[in-house]
Amino acid sequence: MNSRFSNSSRPAPRNTEDSGVLRFIGFEGDDEALLAALKKGLPNAKRALFEKYANHVQRVLIRIMGIDDAIPELINETFLQAYSSIRTVRESGSLKAWMSMIAVFTARGLIRKRKKRRALWLFEPKKMQDIRTYETDSDSREALQALYDILDEMPADERIAFSLRFLEGMGLRETAEVCGVSMATIKRRISRAEDLFVPLANKHPLLSEWVARGDRWQVRL
């Protein structure tokens, strides 16, 4: 296990009455060391987890939600849940998949909450997402908007399965793992998602080209 807590070469001030500054302790190590440090509550372990997996969590959430104002809040909620339940993780090799799973369940909670809220209102103004920072091509922006318009109409479980499998490019086994279901269940969800997605996508000129390709489920918009 490769692990050590390294101090800065410059002496840090002591935590005395004359100084309220605590010495910064940096974490260096692999996932095994990180998991052990988190379970022991060692200094800076939570920060190390965030720095290592924040980009991955953000990517998973964006694949599921699209470019959404709620992404920063979902990232924070994902890590808060991770910190509070870190002792349930047994294998360091599953740390990344475990973070993905928490992100998936956090996103699913928001999707279901929004669907319930929409059901209570006869009219809800459509919120256009600003995706210019992620895509510069106008056709890509239009296709992404159309894609997530369709995903918005899917049940949460089918939307998540579709997004992880076809947008994030996860394998079937990994998709099943992070969704916390069996292979048979994830296959059914993906099949239902395709049945919902394809007819609607065929009505959009840009998405229909993607659907028409033989390798469409390996191509990311």
N, C-alpha and C positions, 0 to 999 in steps of 0.2 A: 504494500500500500504506500503510494507516494504522497506524503503529507508533511507539511511543516507550516508553522505560523512564523512569518518573518517580520522582523522589526526594521524600521527605517534605519539607515546607517547614522543618521543624525540623532543624537540623544533627544528624547522627547521630554517635555516638562512633566514633573510629577503632579499628581492630583492633590495639591496641598491647599492651604488657605490662601496662598499667594497666587495660585493658578487653578482655574477651573477646567483646564484642557486635559482631556484624557489621551493617553498614548494610542496612536492608531496601530492596530494589529491587522496585517493583511493575511488573507488565506491563500495558500497555494496547495493544490492537490487535485487528484482525479475524483470521479464520482463516488468512489468508495470512501475516500477521505472526507469528501464533502458531506455525504450522508451521515457518517459517524460524528462529524463536527456539529451538524444540525441537531442530531439526537442528544448530544451532550450540552447543547446550548452555548457552544463556544463563540467568542466574540467574532463578529463579522461573517459568520457562516450564512446568515440570511441574506446579507448583501451579496455574498458570492453566488448563492443560488440564483438571485435575481439577475446578476450580471451575466451569468452563464446561459440562462434560459429565457430571458425576457424577449429577445428577438424571435426565438422559436415560438413562444406562446403568442406573441403578436401575429406572427404569420398564420398560425392555425386559426386564430380568431378572425382575421381578415378573410381567410378563405371561406369561413362559414358565414360571416356577417356582411362581407363587403366592406367598403370604406364607410365606417359608421362612427358617429360622434361618441358612441358608447364604448369604443375600443379601449381607451385609457382606463376607464372605470372597470371594464371586464378584466384587464390585465392585473389591476390592483386586487380585485376580488379573487382572481386565480391564485395569486401569490399569498394572500391572506389565508385562504383555505389550505394551501400547501403548508404554510408555516404551522398551522394549527393541527394538522394531521400527519406531520412528517414521520411520527413514530410508527405509523401503519406500514411504511415502506420497508420491506425485508431485504430486497436485493438492490444493490447500487446500479446494476445494469438496467433496471427498469425505471430509473429516475426520469429519463426523458419521456418515456411513454406515460408515466404517471402524471407528469406535468401536462402532457397533451390531454390526458383523460380529464383532469380537473378543468382545463380550458374548455373542453367540449361540453361538459356538464354545466359550466357557468354560462356559456353561450346558449345552450338549450333552455336554461331557465329564463333568459331574457326573451328568446324567441317566443316561448309559450306565454310569457307575461304580455308581450305585445299583441299576440293573437287574441288573448282574452280581452284586452283593452279595445282592440278594433271591433270585437263582437258587441261591445257595449255602446258603440257610437255608430250612428247611421252614416256619418261622413267624417272622414279624417283626412285633412289636406296631405297630399303626397309630399314627402320630404326628399328633395333631390340631393344626392350625396356629391360632394366635391371630390372627384377622383383625379384631378389634373396632376397632383403630385406623384401619382403612381403610373399614369398612362398619358403620353403626350399626343398620341395619334387619335384623331377625332373618331375614326371608325372603332378603335379599341374602346374608347370611352363609351360610345353608344352601345357596343356589344356587351360591355360589362354591366351597364345600366339595365339592359334588357335581360341579361342573365340573372341578375339579382332580383329583378322584378318577378321573374318566374319562380325563383327560389323562395321569395317572400310568400308565395301562395302554397308552398309545400308544407306538410306536417313537419314538425321539428326534427323527428328522428330520420325521416327520409332526406330532408335537406342536409343534415349533418353528414349522413353516410355518403350522399352524392358529392358534397364539397370536399370531404377528406379523400375520397377515392379518385375523383375525376379532376378536381382543381388542385389539390395539394399533391396528388400522385401517390398516395399511400397504397401499399399492397393490401389485399383482402384481409390477411391475417392481422396486420398492424391496425387496419381500420376497425376490425372487430375488437381488438384488444383495447384501443383507446375509447371505444364506445361501450365497453364493458358487456359485450354480448357474444354469443356463439357465432361460428362461421355461418351456420345455416341461417341465423337471424339476420346477419349483416347482408348476406346474399339476397334475402327477401326484401330488405329495405332498399338496397341498391336497385333491384329489379323494379320495385314500385316507383322509385324515384325516376328511373329512366322512362317508365310508362307515362309519368306525369310530365316530364321535361320535354321529351322529343316532339310530341304534337304541338306544343306551344312554341318551342324553338324553331320549328319548321315554318312558322308564320312570320318569323323575323328574317329579313334577307341576309344579315350578317351571321346570325346564329345558325341558319339553315345550312350555310356553307360548311360550318364546323361539324354539324351533325352528319352531313353527307359524306364526310371523309371516313374511309374505312378505319383509320386509326384515331377517330375523334376523341376517344376517352383517354388517350395518352397525350393529347395536345392541350396545352394550357393557354387560355386567352390572355 
